[in-house]
Amino acid sequence: MSKPDITPPPLRNDCFALPAGVSWTPVDEALALLRDRLTVVTATETVPLDQAAGRILARDIVAQRSNPPQPNTAVDGYGFAGAAPEGAQVMPLHPGRAAAGFPFDGVVPDGHALRVLTGAALPAGVDTVILEEDVTVQADHIAFHGPLKQGANTRRAGEDVVEGDPVLPAGRRLTPADLALLSATGIAKVQVRKVLRVAVLSTGDELVEPGDSAGPGQIFDANRPMLLSLMDRMGYQPVDMGRVADDRDALRDRLNSAAAQADVILTSGGASAGDEDHVSALLRQAGAMQEWRIALKPGRPLALGLWNDTPVFGLPGNPVAALVCTLIFARPALGLMAGEGWQEPQGFDLPAAFEKRKKPGRREYLRARVRDGRAEVFSSEGSGRISGLSWAEGLVEIEDGARHIKPGDSVRFIPYGSFGL
């Protein structure tokens, strides 16, 4: 019996509250707080297997059938019972054959061989197969050279998966290979989490739409296309809420609309404490606002809060900082709320192809790529250099303490692919 579709309870207003006395928060502590405070926010639904790719399992799956369901042959050849001793072997050939989907209906007498094809269920009286390339067939007999151990070139029933065994765990985002496994073990429908809906909103008087005419002091909105694409690549449903000028009433209306259409809201710009930082001001008025001053570069404080019970991640307006904060903080948090669990990006230790001195106090993320097995970094660390995001294939993470990196020293490279991109 499938479980009912149940909506999880909303998050509490204090879910983003920092411990008393905390000012600058190390990256690992900030991640631990998110991991401990957030919960799944998506309901469940049952979908057929052909619609399940990329979806997140809502419950554990057990095999409804063994794979393979019965012993079968792994090669084209001739089957018989028992092992074959060393030396020349001659066996009479039993009439008939076994093929995949067309099993042999009968019993192969002891000391006789039967023609078998790859994938065929082993008939009674057969537990060993000799490859056809190693056999001579003449006058209804086969001849080959031993030795050949019993069970050679065959597959045991259930040697891959046994009926009733766990197949995939809840929280698994289904891959094409997973669909093959589920299908082979008799699964036709799966209970999955509904796709997390993520609203993306840009704020700021200075922003204009790409293609429009940009006046003095105006810039094209680079964050929204980037963030919408990020959400789509991560397997979520992006909801484009457009851009809003620095007008508090207009922003309030847009946040209301976003909360009605999405499970999570990502904003960029307006998340600090200045006169025109209306995102943080509105969240503060709603009584569910926290400004996390995280010790990382690039990145400004994150504004975190709830709007109509919907989590809001107030990202920096700078595109480089917005991308880094999304990958390092928003991505694992979104995965947890989507039902996938907390996902740590996989990094790799590689020799550096650069030199850098770093002071203690902040964790740094450098735009990087790998060439000839070495990690290169972008020529400028300027957070306004958006071209470096496109140039890069991932990030080099430099730990919180002081560091003098020289060419050949080991550094941690995290490819974009480890973030689901």
N, C-alpha and C positions, 0 to 999 in steps of 0.2 A: 504494500500500500504506500503510495507516495505521500510525503509530508505536506501539510497545508502551506499555502503561501502566507507567511507571517512577516509583517514589517517590524524590524527591530526598534527598540525605544530610542528617542532622540538623545543626543548628547547633552550633558549638563552645561550650564552657563559657565561653570568654573573649570571646564576641562582643560583650558589652556593656561590656567593660573600658574605662575612661577612660584617656587618656594620663597618664603619671606627673606628679604635681604639679598636676593640674587640680582646682580647687575649684568655684567657681561657673562654670557653663558657659553661654555665650550661646546663645540659641535657635537661631541658624543653625548653630553648631558642633554642637549636639546633634542637629539634623536631619541634618547631613552624616554624623555618626557612624552614625546609624541606617541611612541610605541605603547607606553603604559596608559595613556589617557584616552586614546581613541578606540572606537569599536566599529564593528560592521554596521553600515547604515542601509544596505541594500536588501530588498526582499528576495524571494526565490520564485522560480517558475520551472516547469518541466518542458523540455524541448526535444524534438526528435534528433537523432544523432547527426543527420546531415545539416543541421542548423547549429551545431554545438561548437564548431571550431572557434577558438579564441575565447570561449566562455569559461567562467570560473565555477568549478564543481561546488555544490552546496552541501554534499554529503559524500561519505566514503562509498566507493563502488566495489562490489564483489563479483567474481566471475559467475555467470549463470551456466557456463559450459566450459569444460576443460579444453585446452589448446595444446597439442592437437587432441581431438575428441577420442581418437583411437590410434593404436600403433599404425605407422605407415612407413613406406619406403622413401628414403631420401634421394634415390637415384634411379635411373633406368637400369634394369638388369634382370637377374634371375634369383628367386627366393627359395629357400629351403629351411629345414629345421636343424639347429645345432651348429657347432663349429666345424670347420674343415681342417683336417690335420695337414701337416707339411707334405708336399709332393703333389704329383698329378692326381686329379680327382675327375671322375666321370660319373654323371648322374642321368637317369632317364628323364625326359622332359614331359611333364604332365600336360595334358591338353587344356587349352583355355589361357586366360590371362587376367590380371588385375590392373585396373587403371583408375585414376582419380575420378571419382564420381560414378564409377562402374565397378563395384567390388566383385570379387570372385565368389560365387555361391557354391561352396563345397569345401572339401578337406583335401589338402595336398598330402599324399601318402608319405610316410617316412622314407627317406632316401631318394625322394623325387624332388625335382625343381619345377618352378612355375614362372612364366614370363610375368614381370611386374614393371610398372611404369612409375615415375616420380609422383609422389603424393598419394599413391594407391593405399587403401587400407590393407594391412597384412591379413591374408586369409588364415583360417585355421591350418596349422601344420607348417607355418612359415614364421621364422623369427630372425633370419639372417639373409642378407642380399649381397650378391657378387655383382660388380659393375659389368655392364655388357661389353665394355672395351677389353675386359680381361677374360672373355669367354669365347670358345669356339663352339658353334652349333652344327651338328651333323647327325643325320639319321635319327631324329627325335631324341638326341642326347646332347648334353652340354659337357665340355671339358675345360678345366681351369687348373691353375696351380695354387695350392695352399701354402702357408696356413692362412686361415681366415677365422677370426674370433667370433663367437656367438654374439648376435645382435649388431654385427657390422652393417653400416649403411642403412640403418633404420632409426626411426624416431619413436620414443616411448609415448604412450598416451599421457597427456598432462605434463610432459617434461618442461613445457613453457609455463603454463598456468593450470592449476587444478580447480575444478568447480568448487565454489565457496571460498576460494582464497581472495584476499584483498588484491584489487587491481590498481586503483588510483585513489589518492586521498582527497578529502574535502580541501578546498583552497587551491587545487591544481588548475592552472589555466590550460585548457585543452589544446594540444598541438595536432597536426595531421597524423603523426605517429600514434598519438593517444587514440584517435578515432579508429585506426586500424586495430589496435589492441582491444578496444571496447567492442567493436563489431565482431572480432574473432571469438570473443568470449560470450557472445549472445546478448549484448546490451543494445537495445534499440532506442531507448529514451533515457535522458539523464536529467537530474534536478540540478539546476544551476542558479547562480546569483543573477539578478537582473543587472544589466549593464549600468555601471556608475555613470551618472550624467554630471558633467563638469561644465559649469558656466564660465565663460571667459569675458572679462570686461576691462577695457582700457579707460583711464581717466586722465584729464589734463586739457587745459585751454590750448596748449601748443600743438596738439595732435590734429593732423588731417589725414584723410584716407589716401592711400597710394593711388595716383592717377588724378587726384584733384590738384588744384592750384595752391601751392604753399606760399604764403606771404612771409614777410619779415618776422623772425622769431618763431616760425612754425616748422614742425618736422613731421615726416610721415610716420604713421603708427606701425612700428616694426614688431612690437610685442604680441599683438593679437594674432596675426598670422602664424607666428612662431608657436605660441601657446596652444592655439587650436590644433595645429598639426601635431604637436607633442601629445596632446590628449588622444588624438586619433591613433597615433602610432603606438601608444601605450595600451590600447584596447578599450578606451572609454568612449562615451558618447559626448563629443564636444557640442556645447550650446553657445552660439555666438550672440553675445549681448551688446555688441557694438562698442562704441566709445561715448563717453560722457564728458562734457566740459566741467570746469571747476564750479559747479553749482550744486549746493547741498540738496536742495529739493529734487532736482532732476536725478541726482545720484541715489537718493532715497527711493524714488519710484523705480529706478532701474534695478536696485538691489531687491526690492519687493518682487519684481517680475522674475529676476534670476532665481530667487528662493522658491518661487512657485513652479519653476521649470526644471530645476536641477537639484542634485544631492549635495554638491560642493560648489563653491564659488571661488574662482581665482581672479583677483584684480591686480592690475599693475599700475603703479603710481599712486600718490596720495596716501602712502602708508606710514609716513613719518609723523612729526609733530609740528609741522609748520602751519602757517595761516591757510594755505590752500590744500592741506592734507586732509581732505574731507572723508576718505574711507575710514581712517583711524578715528576721526571725530565722531562719525555716525556710529561706529561700533562702540565707542566709549559711551555715547548717549544711551545705546541699547543695553548697557550694563554687562556686555560680554566682549571686552576688548583687552588684549594683552599685547604689549610691545616687547618682542624678544630681541634683545641686543646680542646677537650671536657673534662670537669671535671667529669670523671667517673673512676671507678676501677672495673674490669680490663679493660684496653684499652689504646692504644696509639692514636696519632692523626689520624683522618680519612683523607685520600686524596680523594677529590671529584672533579670531572671535567667532561668534555665532550671530546670524541674522535670520530671524524667524526660525530658529532651531536648525539653520543650515550652516555648516562650517564655512568660514571665509579665510582664505589665505591671501593676505595683502602683500603682494610681491613688490620688490623695488621697480622703479620705472626704467632704470637702465637695462637694456636688453641682455647684456652680458651677465649682470648680477641676477636678473630675472631667470635666465636659463639655469645658472648654477644653483640658485635657491630652489628652483623647481625640481631639478634632478636630485639634489642632495636631501631636501626636506619634503617637498610636496609629493614626489613620486612614491616613497615608501609609505607615507601617510595615506595616500589615495589607494594604494594596494591593500592596506589593512582595512580601510572603510569599504572597499569593493568586495571583501571576502577572500582575497588572495593571500592574506597574511603579510607580515612585514618582510620585505624583500631587500636583502643586502646586495649591493652591486659587487660583482666579482672583479677584482683588480689583479694585475700581474706585475711582478717585479722585473724591471728592465734596466739596462744601463742607460744613463743619461747621455744625451748628445749636446748638453748645454752646461753652463756654469751659472750658479745663482747663490747669493747670500740672502738669508732670511732671518729676521729678528724673531724672538720668542713672542708668544701671546696670541697669535691668530693662526688658524689653519688656512692654507692657501690652495687654490685650485687654478692651475695653469692650463690654458688651451694647448692641446698637444696632439701629436700624431706619431706613428711608428714608421721609421724608414731604416732598412737594413738591420732590423732587430734592436734599434735604439730609439729612445723617446726624444723627439724634438718638441720644442715649445715655440709658440708664436713669438715673433720678433718684438712685440710690444705687449706689456701687461696692462696697458690703458683700457679701462672698462668701457670706453666709448668706441673701441675698435671692433665693431660688429663683424667685420670681415674675418676676424680671427675665429669666430664661432664656425663659420663656413669652412675655413681652412682646416680646422681641427677635426680629428676623428675620435676624440675623447678628452679626458682630463688627467693631468698629473696632480696627484694629491700629495701635499707636503705637510707633514705632521705639525702639531702646535708649537713645538719647541724650536730653538734656534737651529739653523742648518746652513752649512756651506757645501753646496753640491758642486762637484767637479765632474767633467766628462768621464764617463765610465762608472761613476757611483750609481748604486742601485736606487731607483725611484719607483713609486707605485703608479702605474698607468691604468686608468679605468676607461675602457672603450665605450663609446656611445651605446654599442650593442648591449652592454651590461645593464643599461638603464631601460632596455626594452625598445630602443630606437633602431 
